[in-house]
Amino acid sequence: MNCELKKHILALWHDIDDKRIMGTAVNLTYSTLLAFVPIMAVVFAIARGFGYSMYIEDWFRESLASQPDAANTIIGFVNSYLVHTKKGVFLGIGLLFMLFTVLMLISNIELAFNDIWQVKRQRSVFRTVTDYITLLFFVPIVIVISSGLSIVVATINHHLSNVTVIGPLMSFIIEFTPYLLWSVAFTALYVFMPNTKVHLRSAIVPGIIAGVCMQAFQMIYINSQLWISNYNAIYGSFAIIPFFLLWLQTSWIICLAGAELSYCRQNSDDFFANSFQELSFQEKEEFSWEIIQLISQNFREGNTPFTDIEIKKRLKRPMRVVKQLLYDLQRINYITELTYDEKGEPPHYLPVQDIDNFTQSDMRDKLATLRPEK
């Protein structure tokens, strides 16, 4: 059993390394840092609308308890941002900058998840606008509401702490709630963000694992700030910056590793198969020709076009290989993708030209001219 678990861990780590998840976490860290103040501005603005602004500020200051100057500086940036976006030309510029940075962050997150799931096509313009705006306003509302619920539960626990049964139960709920919220958040992210159909059963366990790891790391990070104050004499309030960057990058590594685990669970049948990069050019050519023949024969028979899942099952090839070869065959204009722009509906594939119009050597020559893509 230990050998089997070790085999799974090594295969998962190989896939994480193959998809450059560590480098992707660095890119997302930069995007998050750029969008941090606008995001906090949205959270604070919505919190004020609910009447929770003081609680949000208290929560933020508690998170940076060892760096009160840094917390006050960031809150000052956020308040100044909100004030200036209400005045004159700053209203338009401020809102545009806020939307640009936040939407760019969401777009980069989608690209990272699509890369893990080997999805080449992006959302349509309509779905991009609707989905991104929904995230832009829904996530801060969830943060504010969850903070409000935490305050209510904490208040109830304060009044019932001496009750024999209810007191310990409320304490357990308070301690368990952050794990639950992180797990639900990661599970929803793994299902919603990739532009492909992700089964809920494939995302629940990775979501829970990522949620527990995230909360554990959060506790370590908060406790570590107690000795960060030793650097204040040298760096002042800037001592928090490198640790904040470390927190962002580690958080994204946890998030992306969970997404990779979700992908592996949904495609467990080819989890240990060779990656596309490990195949020789001759193997890629032979697999591509099999796909062309299968799609063309199905088209001649007048059947419903195959999806990538159906092609994988019929040819018994790894999904990661099938997806990349389908994409390469589209790049050389041998097949085309038929989509309905519905996330739950996988794309179908049709031949662009009759297979009698070209040979396998023609296809090989065109595949050889393709430049490798990430």
C-alpha positions, -999 to 999 in steps of 0.1 A, spaced: 0 0 0 29 24 8 45 16 -25 13 24 -43 9 56 -25 45 66 -32 39 58 -69 8 81 -70 27 109 -52 57 106 -76 34 106 -106 15 137 -93 48 155 -86 60 147 -122 28 161 -136 31 192 -115 67 197 -127 57 190 -163 31 217 -163 54 243 -146 30 249 -118 57 265 -96 63 291 -123 26 297 -128 23 304 -91 49 331 -94 30 347 -123 -3 346 -103 15 361 -73 25 391 -94 -11 395 -107 -25 392 -72 -1 418 -58 -12 442 -86 -49 436 -79 -47 433 -41 -56 469 -33 -85 471 -58 -99 437 -45 -97 449 -9 -114 482 -20 -143 461 -34 -145 441 -2 -144 472 20 -170 489 -2 -194 460 0 -187 456 37 -197 492 43 -229 486 24 -237 457 48 -225 477 78 -195 455 85 -167 479 76 -154 480 112 -154 442 115 -135 438 82 -109 463 93 -105 445 127 -101 412 109 -75 426 86 -56 442 115 -57 409 134 -42 391 104 -13 416 105 -12 419 143 26 419 144 28 447 118 2 473 128 20 500 107 18 479 76 -19 471 83 -27 508 88 -8 517 56 -27 492 35 -60 502 50 -50 538 42 -43 529 6 -77 512 3 -96 541 19 -77 566 -3 -85 545 -33 -122 545 -25 -122 583 -19 -104 592 -51 -126 569 -72 -156 591 -62 -140 624 -74 -139 638 -109 -117 621 -134 -105 596 -108 -140 581 -109 -135 568 -145 -98 561 -142 -101 544 -108 -129 521 -119 -112 512 -151 -79 504 -133 -98 483 -107 -117 464 -133 -86 459 -155 -64 445 -127 -91 423 -112 -102 409 -145 -66 403 -156 -61 383 -124 -92 362 -131 -81 357 -167 -47 346 -155 -63 321 -131 -84 307 -159 -54 303 -181 -35 285 -154 -65 261 -147 -70 256 -185 -33 247 -188 -37 221 -160 -68 206 -177 -51 210 -212 -80 231 -225 -69 253 -254 -101 272 -261 -111 302 -239 -145 314 -229 -165 333 -255 -166 371 -251 -202 369 -237 -193 342 -211 -161 360 -202 -179 392 -194 -208 375 -175 -186 350 -156 -159 374 -147 -183 401 -135 -202 375 -115 -169 366 -97 -159 402 -93 -190 410 -72 -200 376 -58 -167 367 -42 -164 399 -21 -201 395 -10 -193 359 1 -163 372 21 -184 398 38 -212 375 46 -189 348 59 -172 374 81 -206 385 94 -216 349 102 -183 344 120 -190 375 141 -224 362 150 -211 327 159 -183 343 180 -209 364 198 -231 335 206 -201 315 218 -191 343 241 -226 342 258 -228 304 259 -192 295 267 -201 284 302 -229 261 291 -218 225 295 -227 210 261 -233 241 239 -201 259 249 -177 232 237 -199 226 206 -198 263 196 -160 264 202 -156 234 179 -178 251 152 -157 283 154 -125 263 150 -139 241 122 -156 269 102 -124 282 85 -115 247 72 -150 243 59 -150 277 41 -116 272 25 -127 237 14 -159 249 -2 -141 278 -18 -114 256 -34 -140 230 -45 -161 257 -62 -130 271 -78 -119 238 -92 -154 232 -107 -161 266 -120 -128 280 -133 -116 256 -159 -134 260 -192 -143 223 -193 -166 200 -175 -153 191 -141 -172 166 -121 -180 176 -85 -168 142 -72 -134 149 -87 -131 183 -70 -144 176 -35 -115 156 -21 -88 180 -37 -109 209 -24 -109 196 11 -71 188 10 -63 222 -3 -86 239 22 -70 221 52 -35 228 39 -44 265 33 -59 270 68 -29 252 83 -5 274 64 -26 304 74 -21 296 110 17 291 106 19 324 87 0 344 113 21 329 142 53 335 123 46 372 123 52 373 160 90 371 153 89 393 122 88 423 145 125 416 151 132 430 117 113 462 122 144 479 135 160 475 101 132 474 76 103 491 95 69 484 80 85 469 49 95 438 68 60 424 60 65 426 22 87 395 16 66 374 40 34 386 23 48 376 -11 58 342 3 22 338 16 8 347 -18 30 323 -37 26 294 -13 -12 299 -14 -12 297 -52 10 266 -51 -15 249 -27 -44 260 -50 -28 248 -82 -16 216 -67 -52 209 -57 -64 217 -92 -38 192 -106 -51 166 -81 -86 172 -93 -75 167 -129 -57 135 -120 -88 122 -102 -110 128 -132 -85 112 -156 -72 85 -133 -73 59 -160 -43 75 -178 -27 91 -147 5 70 -151 6 73 -189 34 91 -207 30 128 -212 29 143 -246 65 156 -244 77 120 -236 64 106 -269 86 104 -300 77 123 -331 69 90 -348 45 80 -321 28 114 -323 25 110 -361 10 75 -358 -15 86 -331 -25 116 -352 -31 95 -383 -53 72 -362 -74 102 -351 -77 115 -386 -89 81 -399 -114 77 -370 -129 112 -374 -131 109 -412 -147 74 -412 -173 86 -386 -181 116 -408 -185 95 -439 -210 73 -421 -230 103 -412 -228 98 -374 -227 124 -347 -192 139 -346 -169 124 -319 -159 143 -288 -124 140 -273 -137 116 -247 -151 93 -274 -119 95 -294 -99 86 -263 -121 56 -255 -121 42 -291 -83 46 -296 -75 38 -260 -50 66 -258 -42 89 -228 -65 120 -227 -36 144 -223 -21 130 -256 -55 130 -274 -62 167 -264 -28 179 -276 -29 160 -309 -64 173 -316 -51 208 -311 -22 202 -334 -44 188 -361 -65 219 -359 -34 241 -362 -25 224 -395 -61 227 -406 -69 190 -409 -98 190 -384 -121 216 -369 -137 220 -335 -175 223 -333 -184 240 -300 -218 251 -286 -202 275 -261 -216 255 -232 -192 245 -205 -210 212 -199 -210 203 -236 -176 190 -248 -165 200 -283 -170 178 -313 -145 173 -341 -150 172 -379 -126 167 -408 -118 199 -428 -110 179 -459 -115 144 -472 -88 120 -461 -83 109 -498 -69 144 -505 -37 139 -485 -14 112 -473 2 104 -439 35 118 -452 17 151 -460 4 153 -424 38 144 -410 55 172 -429 30 197 -416 32 185 -381 70 188 -383 67 225 -390 46 233 -359 64 252 -332 59 237 -297 35 255 -274 32 255 -237 
